[in-house]
Amino acid sequence: MLNMQQNGTGPGRFSGNGIHKRFGSLLVLEDVDFSMGLSEAVGIVGPNGAGKTTLLATLSGAYPPSAGNVSFDGRDVTRQSAADRCRAGLVRTHQVPKPFSGMTTFENVYVAASHSDVKSRDEAYERVIDSLTLCGMLEVANRKAETLGLLDRKRLELARALATSPRVILLDEIGGGLTDSEAQELVLTIRELKHRGIGIVWIEHIVHVLLQVVDRLICMDAGRIIADGAPDAVMSDPQVVKAYLGGGPK
Ligand SMILES: Nc1ncnc2c1ncn2[C@@H]1O[C@H](COP(=O)(O)OP(=O)(O)OP(=O)(O)O)[C@@H](O)[C@H]1O
């Protein structure tokens, strides 16, 4: 259930209000209300096809909602492009990393930094070095992106997002396809983002990894939010057990 105390669209909050999203006749999001403080860490879980990625895409500006609005730090950003939202501090990573091939790791991150709100080349350069350092990628800075393994491509996705100096970062299954120990390495980086006060919205199927970072968990099913609150309470919610964890009626 949506915790009404967490609802709100004012300064210091990021929210989607009454979000509907249709693809043709398919209703994928139905009246979704989402709201978080700008430095909260929120996890999103739910069965395949629940609408998680579509919600992230709608919040980040990749898709316009069919109805409803998105607000970021007191401003209605519903009609803003993803690029404008990124310059305002709202950035998203993709489930399948999409680096620019033919460019090095460094160049990929530099492109991201230079499309953000940087004032000079020196500032962009500093952001790139900070992002690569934080993501453990300095050693592969001069490697072409297409030669990187999956963990490094995931790190690069994170480094590119970080180089835009986000206030809130939306992570779409950044742990997907990784081994447990690789996912643990990403957890250390994502915890550091949290420590820096960056807000995190993280869709992830590897729940024990997700729960090492988030303070709040949302479960979606069939285009709706079915539970929202403290991770332990959400994971033991009967509706969540039935819809997501495979618990059938007794
Ligand atoms: N661009 C699109 N056009 C048409 N249908 C789409 C599009 N994107 C998503 N869908 C459909 O919307 C539904 C929700 O998809 P979405 O990817 O948001 O779910 P999800 O919860 O992220 O799933 P998963 O955990 O498998 O990634 C699915 O039925 C999907 O086929």
The ligand as an SDF file (V2000), in Angstrom:
LIG
                    3D

 31 33  0  0  0  0  0  0  0  0999 V2000
    7.6330   -0.4930  -25.9380 N   0  0  0  0  0  0  0  0  0  0  0  0
    6.6830   -1.4060  -25.6500 C   0  0  0  0  0  0  0  0  0  0  0  0
    5.6810   -1.6800  -26.5020 N   0  0  0  0  0  0  0  0  0  0  0  0
    4.7210   -2.5860  -26.2100 C   0  0  0  0  0  0  0  0  0  0  0  0
    4.6510   -3.2650  -25.0440 N   0  0  0  0  0  0  0  0  0  0  0  0
    5.6340   -3.0410  -24.1430 C   0  0  0  0  0  0  0  0  0  0  0  0
    6.6840   -2.0980  -24.3810 C   0  0  0  0  0  0  0  0  0  0  0  0
    7.4870   -2.0660  -23.2990 N   0  0  0  0  0  0  0  0  0  0  0  0
    6.9700   -2.9510  -22.4340 C   0  0  0  0  0  0  0  0  0  0  0  0
    5.8600   -3.5310  -22.9310 N   0  0  0  0  0  0  0  0  0  0  0  0
    5.0070   -4.5190  -22.2580 C   0  0  0  0  0  0  0  0  0  0  0  0
    4.6610   -3.9440  -21.0180 O   0  0  0  0  0  0  0  0  0  0  0  0
    4.6200   -4.9500  -20.0050 C   0  0  0  0  0  0  0  0  0  0  0  0
    5.4950   -4.5330  -18.8550 C   0  0  0  0  0  0  0  0  0  0  0  0
    6.8560   -4.5760  -19.2870 O   0  0  0  0  0  0  0  0  0  0  0  0
    8.0540   -4.0790  -18.3700 P   0  0  0  0  0  0  0  0  0  0  0  0
    9.3110   -4.3240  -19.1400 O   0  0  0  0  0  0  0  0  0  0  0  0
    7.7880   -2.7120  -17.8940 O   0  0  0  0  0  0  0  0  0  0  0  0
    7.9460   -5.0970  -17.1460 O   0  0  0  0  0  0  0  0  0  0  0  0
    9.0170   -5.4230  -16.0150 P   0  0  0  0  0  0  0  0  0  0  0  0
    8.2700   -5.5180  -14.7420 O   0  0  0  0  0  0  0  0  0  0  0  0
   10.1520   -4.4790  -16.0890 O   0  0  0  0  0  0  0  0  0  0  0  0
    9.4940   -6.8840  -16.4650 O   0  0  0  0  0  0  0  0  0  0  0  0
   10.9280   -7.6120  -16.3260 P   0  0  0  0  0  0  0  0  0  0  0  0
   11.1220   -7.9000  -14.8630 O   0  0  0  0  0  0  0  0  0  0  0  0
   10.7630   -8.8540  -17.1280 O   0  0  0  0  0  0  0  0  0  0  0  0
   11.9780   -6.6800  -16.8870 O   0  0  0  0  0  0  0  0  0  0  0  0
    5.0100   -6.2590  -20.6730 C   0  0  0  0  0  0  0  0  0  0  0  0
    3.8240   -6.9290  -21.0330 O   0  0  0  0  0  0  0  0  0  0  0  0
    5.7570   -5.7970  -21.9060 C   0  0  0  0  0  0  0  0  0  0  0  0
    5.6570   -6.7620  -22.9380 O   0  0  0  0  0  0  0  0  0  0  0  0
  1  2  1  0
  2  3  1  0
  2  7  2  0
  3  4  2  0
  4  5  1  0
  5  6  2  0
  6  7  1  0
  6 10  1  0
  7  8  1  0
  8  9  2  0
  9 10  1  0
 10 11  1  0
 11 12  1  0
 11 30  1  0
 12 13  1  0
 13 14  1  0
 13 28  1  0
 14 15  1  0
 15 16  1  0
 16 17  2  0
 16 18  1  0
 16 19  1  0
 19 20  1  0
 20 21  2  0
 20 22  1  0
 20 23  1  0
 23 24  1  0
 24 25  2  0
 24 26  1  0
 24 27  1  0
 28 29  1  0
 28 30  1  0
 30 31  1  0
M  END
$$$$
